[in-house]
Amino acid sequence: MAASPLPLSQSRIDIIVGARLVTALKARMVTKADLGRHLGQPAEAVEQFCRGEVRIGPARLLVICELLNVSVGWFFAE
């Protein structure tokens, strides 16, 4: 049986970036609530980023990278 397709609003890369975000948050001991406050977003928005349900735009990704002290490329490295 083939895997079910992702919803149109969700892509494989969104899921990868979200998983990398979770990894970086844990490594830096930054909570999702802390990140939400830093971004001016509710915690639920951060949860959606982490699950890959909502795409992280480039400007927001730069802010996240600065906070977590990682490069943009880190989110896309395999």
WOCORJO-V356471 format. One record per pair of residues at least 6 apart in sequence whose ideal C-beta (glycine too) atoms are under 7 Angstrom apart, sorted by the first residue. I is the first residue (numbers start at 0). J is the second residue. If there is no record, write none. Layout:
# WOCORJO-V356471
i:I j:J
i:I j:J
This chain:
# WOCORJO-V356471
i:5 j:11
i:9 j:51
i:9 j:52
i:13 j:51
i:13 j:54
i:14 j:51
i:16 j:51
i:16 j:55
i:16 j:74
i:17 j:48
i:17 j:49
i:17 j:50
i:17 j:51
i:19 j:73
i:19 j:74
i:20 j:48
i:20 j:49
i:20 j:63
i:21 j:49
i:23 j:67
i:23 j:69
i:24 j:31
i:24 j:34
i:27 j:67
i:29 j:67
i:31 j:42
i:31 j:45
i:31 j:46
i:31 j:49
i:32 j:42
i:34 j:45
i:34 j:66
i:35 j:41
i:35 j:42
i:35 j:44
i:35 j:45
i:37 j:66
i:38 j:59
i:38 j:62
i:44 j:53
i:47 j:53
i:48 j:55
i:55 j:63
i:60 j:71
i:60 j:74
i:61 j:71
i:64 j:70
i:64 j:71
